[in-house]
């Protein structure tokens, strides 16, 4: 496997992890137990995890009312696409 394929795989795995973390936070919210801080969720989404975070927001109906989450999700998606562009060009 070439380096560009490995990095793409890592980005995919990262987005799956972010998706799962958002799902865990939603589960904790329903049970009213200790939650993952919003700052952590935002950092995870911004660091190339925007696709996983956005998908989790849609599927779990989590953090979709907060405009700053939607903004960071978008920026995370853009950062992922820019990274993929530079990897594959």
PLY file of the C-alpha trace (Angstrom):
ply
format ascii 1.0
element vertex 89
property float x
property float y
property float z
element edge 88
property int vertex1
property int vertex2
end_header
0.00 0.00 0.00
1.39 3.39 -1.01
1.72 6.30 1.39
-1.14 8.30 -0.16
-3.44 5.30 0.23
-2.38 4.87 3.86
-3.05 8.51 4.67
-6.46 8.29 2.99
-7.25 5.20 5.06
-6.17 7.01 8.23
-8.49 9.91 7.37
-11.35 7.47 6.82
-10.68 5.71 10.13
-10.41 9.10 11.88
-13.84 10.11 10.59
-15.32 6.81 11.78
-13.81 7.42 15.23
-15.24 10.96 15.33
-18.63 9.57 14.28
-18.50 7.03 17.12
-17.46 9.66 19.68
-20.40 11.87 18.69
-22.66 8.83 19.04
-21.26 8.08 22.49
-21.86 11.69 23.53
-25.46 11.53 22.32
-25.96 8.31 24.28
-24.56 9.98 27.39
-26.88 12.95 26.83
-29.90 10.67 26.77
-28.80 8.98 30.00
-27.97 12.34 31.60
-24.45 11.31 32.62
-21.07 13.01 32.27
-20.65 14.28 28.71
-17.75 14.89 26.38
-16.99 18.64 26.47
-18.11 20.64 23.44
-14.57 21.92 22.99
-13.32 18.36 22.45
-16.11 17.59 19.97
-15.29 20.75 18.04
-11.56 19.98 17.95
-12.21 16.45 16.73
-14.44 17.72 13.93
-12.07 20.50 12.91
-9.04 18.23 12.68
-10.17 16.50 9.47
-13.15 14.87 11.18
-15.88 17.00 9.66
-17.46 14.26 7.58
-17.82 11.90 10.52
-19.13 14.67 12.79
-21.65 15.92 10.23
-22.91 12.42 9.51
-23.25 11.75 13.26
-25.11 15.02 13.67
-27.59 13.98 11.00
-28.03 10.36 12.12
-28.08 10.96 15.88
-29.73 14.42 15.69
-26.88 15.68 17.83
-25.61 19.25 18.03
-27.55 20.23 14.90
-29.15 23.34 16.42
-25.86 25.02 17.27
-24.58 27.14 14.42
-20.95 26.92 15.51
-21.01 23.13 15.29
-22.30 23.30 11.72
-19.58 25.83 10.89
-16.82 23.68 12.37
-18.20 20.58 10.62
-18.00 22.44 7.32
-14.47 23.63 8.06
-13.49 20.09 9.04
-14.83 18.78 5.73
-12.92 21.46 3.85
-9.71 20.63 5.72
-10.17 16.94 4.86
-10.73 17.72 1.18
-7.70 20.02 1.08
-5.58 17.32 2.71
-6.81 14.74 0.19
-6.13 17.15 -2.67
-2.51 17.62 -1.64
-2.06 13.90 -1.02
-3.44 12.77 -4.36
-2.31 15.55 -6.73
0 1
1 2
2 3
3 4
4 5
5 6
6 7
7 8
8 9
9 10
10 11
11 12
12 13
13 14
14 15
15 16
16 17
17 18
18 19
19 20
20 21
21 22
22 23
23 24
24 25
25 26
26 27
27 28
28 29
29 30
30 31
31 32
32 33
33 34
34 35
35 36
36 37
37 38
38 39
39 40
40 41
41 42
42 43
43 44
44 45
45 46
46 47
47 48
48 49
49 50
50 51
51 52
52 53
53 54
54 55
55 56
56 57
57 58
58 59
59 60
60 61
61 62
62 63
63 64
64 65
65 66
66 67
67 68
68 69
69 70
70 71
71 72
72 73
73 74
74 75
75 76
76 77
77 78
78 79
79 80
80 81
81 82
82 83
83 84
84 85
85 86
86 87
87 88
